[in-house]
């Protein structure tokens, strides 16, 4: 998003300058282009693009507790009054999900009824068997005679065994009754948990159906908010709860949102001066200064891997008849003030083993000259020591074959 026109013009100027230097010498194609060291006005200026936005605004947040799809949006940059509908969400998906949850709740309710009926039937079966055991006990007790004069010893033993069997079966039925109750309670707990989960989702959908319209809480200009990928909401997009949809900006306090290519960002810091021009009003320049600089670059467009630093800049002497939120702009950031210093083109510096060199021309020979560099801009770098005025240096690396063999 760098201002391509200004950057292309600057690159063209530097290229013409280099070509002129290449032409000022021997017509031999092997002639190495050189640059004459001199004092020049050196400054660091960085180009940026961006748009106007409000420094203060009232956010309009997406309601609900689940993602919803936008079905309608009011026109951006129009005046809205408090209570006006600015967005509507699609009810089809929410209604379908609500019906599914209602069906799940009814199904679980039927499972609970079936489980209760099954438990009742099992308890009745156990109770019937227990009643039968009680009658058997009464019968055994009534006819239990241990007189050998009436019953034989085998008959008496058989009667006692019958009673032992009835006691064991009675104990088993008591255990079975307890086990059935425990199993039923466990099954009911599972069904209740599932039912509560579906009921909770059902309440969310019912609540979402009541919040299908978003209204403006204040009166003012309606501006939609970009997400982290630089995209504004549009019909068909899914909006997550709690995310900002739009804002009502304070038009009396505007600022510039700027983007600088990560490779071009040099020594950016708060307080640096900024010159701002609107793309629609190139004859008008606004001044300001940086108020924030992102710590890390990031991608600002989906599918575009180029990273930018995001900055904000204040604007002095705001003209609200021209400055409007969303208007595109170009800016120049003044990282340093212009000063007279020795500076050479970036391509003339050679880096080897953490040391900076240039190829210094002496007569018809070139030799490696260590230099100490200072600040740099996009095209030139400051030389603090190692070169003097009127020195001639190569504009690129010189091969070993050509060193000392220039004719």
Buried (B, 14 or more C-beta within 10 A) or exposed (E): BBBEEEBEEBEEEBEEEBEEBEEEEEEEEEBBBBBEBEEEEBBBBBBBBBBBBBBEBBEBBBBBBBBBBBBEBBEBEEEBEEEBEBBBBBBEBBEEBBEBBBEBBEEBEEBBEEBEEEBEEBBEEBEEBBEEBEEBBEEBEEEEEEEEEEBEEEEBEEBEEBBEEBEEBBEEBEEBBEEBEEEBEEBBEEBEEBBEBBBEBBEBBEBBBEBBEBBBBEEBBBBBBBBEEBEBBEEEBEBEBEBBBBBBBBBEEBBBBBBBBEEBBBEBEEEBBBBBBBEEBEEEEBBBBBBEBBEEBBBBEEEEEEBBBBBBBBBEEBEEEEBBBBBEBBBBBBBBEEEEBBBBBBBBBBEEEEEBBBBBBEEEBBEBBEBEBEBBBBBBBBBEEBBEEEBBBBBBBBEEEBBEEBE
